[in-house]
């Protein structure tokens, strides 16, 4: 796959939380490729996930899928 992170596209606009995510990911020192997908495509990917973590984040469109790699 050609991405490390998946975000759910909103109907319109850019969620504020994405700026924070991009800052955190860019500060990691790794090359991070972000893919943005429509809601139902995101749900499909999430249903195939190995683990789900509920963080309690209340920001709109704060859903994020992180793709793990080999260490």
ROVOFI-758167 format. One record per atom (N, C-alpha, C, CB): x, y, z; residue number from 1. Coordinates in steps of 0.1 Angstrom, whole numbers, m for minus. Glycine has a CB too. Example, Ala and Ser with C-alpha at 12.3 -4.5 7.8 and 13.67 -1.06 7.14 Angstrom:
BEGIN
+-------+-------+-------+------+
:     u :     v :     w : resi :
+-------+-------+-------+------+
:   132 :   m57 :    78 :    1 :
:   123 :   m45 :    78 :    1 :
:   132 :   m33 :    78 :    1 :
:   113 :   m45 :    90 :    1 :
:   128 :   m22 :    71 :    2 :
:   137 :   m11 :    71 :    2 :
:   129 :     0 :    79 :    2 :
:   141 :    m6 :    57 :    2 :
+-------+-------+-------+------+
end
This chain:
BEGIN
+-------+-------+-------+------+
:     u :     v :     w : resi :
+-------+-------+-------+------+
:     8 :   m12 :     0 :    1 :
:     0 :     0 :     0 :    1 :
:     9 :    12 :     0 :    1 :
:   m10 :     0 :    12 :    1 :
:     3 :    23 :    m5 :    2 :
:    11 :    35 :    m7 :    2 :
:     8 :    46 :     3 :    2 :
:    10 :    41 :   m21 :    2 :
:     3 :    42 :    15 :    3 :
:     0 :    52 :    25 :    3 :
:     2 :    46 :    39 :    3 :
:   m15 :    56 :    24 :    3 :
:     4 :    54 :    49 :    4 :
:     6 :    50 :    63 :    4 :
:    m6 :    54 :    72 :    4 :
:    19 :    56 :    69 :    4 :
:   m13 :    64 :    67 :    5 :
:   m24 :    70 :    75 :    5 :
:   m37 :    72 :    67 :    5 :
:   m20 :    83 :    82 :    5 :
:   m48 :    69 :    72 :    6 :
:   m61 :    71 :    65 :    6 :
:   m70 :    80 :    73 :    6 :
:   m68 :    57 :    62 :    6 :
:   m75 :    90 :    67 :    7 :
:   m85 :    99 :    73 :    7 :
:   m98 :    99 :    66 :    7 :
:   m79 :   114 :    73 :    7 :
:  m109 :   101 :    73 :    8 :
:  m122 :   101 :    67 :    8 :
:  m126 :   115 :    61 :    8 :
:  m133 :    97 :    77 :    8 :
:  m129 :   116 :    49 :    9 :
:  m132 :   128 :    42 :    9 :
:  m146 :   133 :    47 :    9 :
:  m133 :   127 :    27 :    9 :
:  m147 :   146 :    51 :   10 :
:  m160 :   151 :    55 :   10 :
:  m167 :   155 :    42 :   10 :
:  m158 :   164 :    64 :   10 :
:  m180 :   159 :    44 :   11 :
:  m188 :   163 :    33 :   11 :
:  m183 :   176 :    27 :   11 :
:  m203 :   166 :    37 :   11 :
:  m178 :   185 :    35 :   12 :
:  m172 :   197 :    31 :   12 :
:  m162 :   203 :    41 :   12 :
:  m182 :   208 :    27 :   12 :
:  m152 :   211 :    37 :   13 :
:  m143 :   217 :    46 :   13 :
:  m132 :   207 :    50 :   13 :
:  m150 :   221 :    58 :   13 :
:  m122 :   213 :    58 :   14 :
:  m111 :   205 :    63 :   14 :
:  m112 :   206 :    79 :   14 :
:   m97 :   211 :    58 :   14 :
:  m113 :   194 :    85 :   15 :
:  m114 :   194 :   100 :   15 :
:  m101 :   200 :   106 :   15 :
:  m116 :   180 :   105 :   15 :
:  m104 :   208 :   117 :   16 :
:   m93 :   214 :   124 :   16 :
:   m83 :   204 :   130 :   16 :
:   m98 :   222 :   136 :   16 :
:   m88 :   192 :   134 :   17 :
:   m79 :   182 :   140 :   17 :
:   m69 :   177 :   131 :   17 :
:   m88 :   170 :   145 :   17 :
:   m71 :   178 :   118 :   18 :
:   m62 :   173 :   108 :   18 :
:   m49 :   181 :   108 :   18 :
:   m68 :   174 :    94 :   18 :
:   m50 :   194 :   111 :   19 :
:   m37 :   202 :   113 :   19 :
:   m29 :   196 :   124 :   19 :
:   m41 :   217 :   115 :   19 :
:   m35 :   193 :   135 :   20 :
:   m28 :   187 :   146 :   20 :
:   m22 :   173 :   143 :   20 :
:   m37 :   185 :   159 :   20 :
:   m29 :   165 :   136 :   21 :
:   m24 :   152 :   131 :   21 :
:   m12 :   154 :   122 :   21 :
:   m35 :   144 :   124 :   21 :
:   m13 :   163 :   112 :   22 :
:    m2 :   165 :   103 :   22 :
:    11 :   170 :   110 :   22 :
:    m6 :   175 :    92 :   22 :
:     9 :   178 :   120 :   23 :
:    20 :   183 :   128 :   23 :
:    27 :   172 :   136 :   23 :
:    16 :   194 :   138 :   23 :
:    19 :   164 :   142 :   24 :
:    24 :   152 :   150 :   24 :
:    31 :   142 :   140 :   24 :
:    13 :   145 :   157 :   24 :
:    25 :   139 :   129 :   25 :
:    31 :   130 :   119 :   25 :
:    44 :   135 :   113 :   25 :
:    21 :   127 :   109 :   25 :
:    44 :   148 :   110 :   26 :
:    56 :   154 :   104 :   26 :
:    67 :   155 :   114 :   26 :
:    53 :   168 :    99 :   26 :
:    64 :   157 :   127 :   27 :
:    74 :   157 :   137 :   27 :
:    80 :   144 :   141 :   27 :
:    68 :   164 :   150 :   27 :
:    74 :   133 :   135 :   28 :
:    79 :   120 :   139 :   28 :
:    92 :   116 :   132 :   28 :
:    69 :   109 :   134 :   28 :
:    96 :   124 :   122 :   29 :
:   109 :   122 :   115 :   29 :
:   108 :   111 :   105 :   29 :
:   119 :   118 :   126 :   29 :
:    97 :   105 :   103 :   30 :
:    94 :    95 :    93 :   30 :
:    87 :   101 :    81 :   30 :
:    86 :    83 :    98 :   30 :
:    88 :    95 :    69 :   31 :
:    80 :    99 :    58 :   31 :
:    66 :    93 :    59 :   31 :
:    87 :    95 :    44 :   31 :
:    56 :   102 :    61 :   32 :
:    42 :    97 :    63 :   32 :
:    34 :   101 :    51 :   32 :
:    36 :   103 :    76 :   32 :
:    27 :    91 :    45 :   33 :
:    18 :    94 :    34 :   33 :
:     3 :    92 :    39 :   33 :
:    21 :    84 :    22 :   33 :
:    m4 :   103 :    37 :   34 :
:   m18 :   103 :    42 :   34 :
:   m28 :   101 :    30 :   34 :
:   m21 :   117 :    49 :   34 :
:   m38 :    92 :    33 :   35 :
:   m48 :    90 :    23 :   35 :
:   m61 :    94 :    29 :   35 :
:   m48 :    74 :    18 :   35 :
:   m69 :   101 :    21 :   36 :
:   m82 :   106 :    26 :   36 :
:   m93 :    99 :    18 :   36 :
:   m84 :   121 :    25 :   36 :
:  m102 :    92 :    25 :   37 :
:  m112 :    84 :    18 :   37 :
:  m126 :    88 :    22 :   37 :
:  m110 :    69 :    20 :   37 :
:  m137 :    86 :    14 :   38 :
:  m150 :    88 :    18 :   38 :
:  m155 :    80 :    30 :   38 :
:  m160 :    86 :     6 :   38 :
:  m165 :    84 :    37 :   39 :
:  m170 :    78 :    49 :   39 :
:  m171 :    63 :    48 :   39 :
:  m183 :    84 :    53 :   39 :
:  m178 :    58 :    38 :   40 :
:  m181 :    43 :    38 :   40 :
:  m169 :    35 :    34 :   40 :
:  m192 :    40 :    28 :   40 :
:  m160 :    41 :    27 :   41 :
:  m147 :    34 :    24 :   41 :
:  m139 :    34 :    37 :   41 :
:  m139 :    42 :    13 :   41 :
:  m139 :    44 :    45 :   42 :
:  m132 :    44 :    58 :   42 :
:  m138 :    33 :    67 :   42 :
:  m133 :    58 :    65 :   42 :
:  m151 :    32 :    67 :   43 :
:  m158 :    22 :    76 :   43 :
:  m153 :     8 :    71 :   43 :
:  m173 :    23 :    75 :   43 :
:  m152 :     6 :    58 :   44 :
:  m148 :    m7 :    53 :   44 :
:  m134 :   m10 :    57 :   44 :
:  m149 :    m7 :    38 :   44 :
:  m125 :     0 :    56 :   45 :
:  m111 :    m3 :    61 :   45 :
:  m111 :    m5 :    76 :   45 :
:  m102 :     9 :    57 :   45 :
:  m118 :     3 :    84 :   46 :
:  m118 :     1 :    98 :   46 :
:  m124 :   m13 :   102 :   46 :
:  m127 :    12 :   104 :   46 :
:  m133 :   m18 :    95 :   47 :
:  m139 :   m31 :    98 :   47 :
:  m128 :   m42 :    96 :   47 :
:  m151 :   m34 :    90 :   47 :
:  m118 :   m40 :    89 :   48 :
:  m107 :   m49 :    86 :   48 :
:   m95 :   m47 :    95 :   48 :
:  m103 :   m49 :    71 :   48 :
:   m96 :   m38 :   104 :   49 :
:   m85 :   m34 :   113 :   49 :
:   m82 :   m45 :   123 :   49 :
:   m87 :   m21 :   120 :   49 :
:   m69 :   m46 :   127 :   50 :
:   m65 :   m56 :   137 :   50 :
:   m69 :   m51 :   151 :   50 :
:   m50 :   m57 :   137 :   50 :
:   m68 :   m39 :   154 :   51 :
:   m72 :   m33 :   167 :   51 :
:   m79 :   m20 :   166 :   51 :
:   m60 :   m33 :   177 :   51 :
:   m88 :   m17 :   175 :   52 :
:   m94 :    m4 :   175 :   52 :
:   m92 :     2 :   189 :   52 :
:  m110 :    m5 :   171 :   52 :
:   m88 :    15 :   189 :   53 :
:   m86 :    22 :   201 :   53 :
:   m96 :    34 :   202 :   53 :
:   m71 :    27 :   203 :   53 :
:  m103 :    34 :   213 :   54 :
:  m113 :    45 :   215 :   54 :
:  m106 :    55 :   224 :   54 :
:  m127 :    41 :   221 :   54 :
:  m102 :    67 :   219 :   55 :
:   m94 :    76 :   227 :   55 :
:  m102 :    86 :   235 :   55 :
:   m84 :    84 :   218 :   55 :
:  m114 :    88 :   231 :   56 :
:  m122 :    98 :   238 :   56 :
:  m121 :   112 :   231 :   56 :
:  m118 :    99 :   252 :   56 :
:  m114 :   113 :   220 :   57 :
:  m112 :   126 :   213 :   57 :
:  m126 :   130 :   208 :   57 :
:  m102 :   124 :   201 :   57 :
:  m130 :   142 :   210 :   58 :
:  m143 :   147 :   207 :   58 :
:  m144 :   155 :   194 :   58 :
:  m149 :   155 :   218 :   58 :
:  m132 :   158 :   188 :   59 :
:  m132 :   166 :   176 :   59 :
:  m139 :   159 :   164 :   59 :
:  m117 :   170 :   172 :   59 :
:  m146 :   167 :   156 :   60 :
:  m152 :   161 :   144 :   60 :
:  m142 :   156 :   135 :   60 :
:  m161 :   171 :   137 :   60 :
:  m145 :   144 :   129 :   61 :
:  m136 :   138 :   119 :   61 :
:  m122 :   135 :   125 :   61 :
:  m135 :   146 :   106 :   61 :
:  m122 :   131 :   137 :   62 :
:  m109 :   128 :   144 :   62 :
:  m105 :   113 :   142 :   62 :
:  m109 :   131 :   159 :   62 :
:  m114 :   106 :   134 :   63 :
:  m111 :    92 :   131 :   63 :
:   m98 :    91 :   123 :   63 :
:  m123 :    85 :   124 :   63 :
:   m90 :    81 :   127 :   64 :
:   m77 :    79 :   120 :   64 :
:   m74 :    65 :   120 :   64 :
:   m66 :    88 :   126 :   64 :
:   m69 :    60 :   109 :   65 :
:   m64 :    46 :   108 :   65 :
:   m49 :    47 :   106 :   65 :
:   m71 :    38 :    96 :   65 :
:   m41 :    41 :   114 :   66 :
:   m27 :    40 :   113 :   66 :
:   m23 :    26 :   108 :   66 :
:   m20 :    44 :   127 :   66 :
:   m15 :    26 :    98 :   67 :
:   m10 :    13 :    92 :   67 :
:     3 :    10 :    98 :   67 :
:    m9 :    14 :    77 :   67 :
:     4 :    m2 :   104 :   68 :
:    16 :    m6 :   111 :   68 :
:    26 :   m12 :   100 :   68 :
:    14 :   m16 :   122 :   68 :
:    38 :   m12 :   103 :   69 :
:    48 :   m17 :    94 :   69 :
:    58 :   m26 :   102 :   69 :
:    56 :    m6 :    87 :   69 :
:    67 :   m31 :    95 :   70 :
:    77 :   m40 :   101 :   70 :
:    88 :   m32 :   108 :   70 :
:    84 :   m49 :    90 :   70 :
:    91 :   m36 :   120 :   71 :
:   101 :   m28 :   128 :   71 :
:   114 :   m36 :   127 :   71 :
:    97 :   m27 :   143 :   71 :
+-------+-------+-------+------+
end
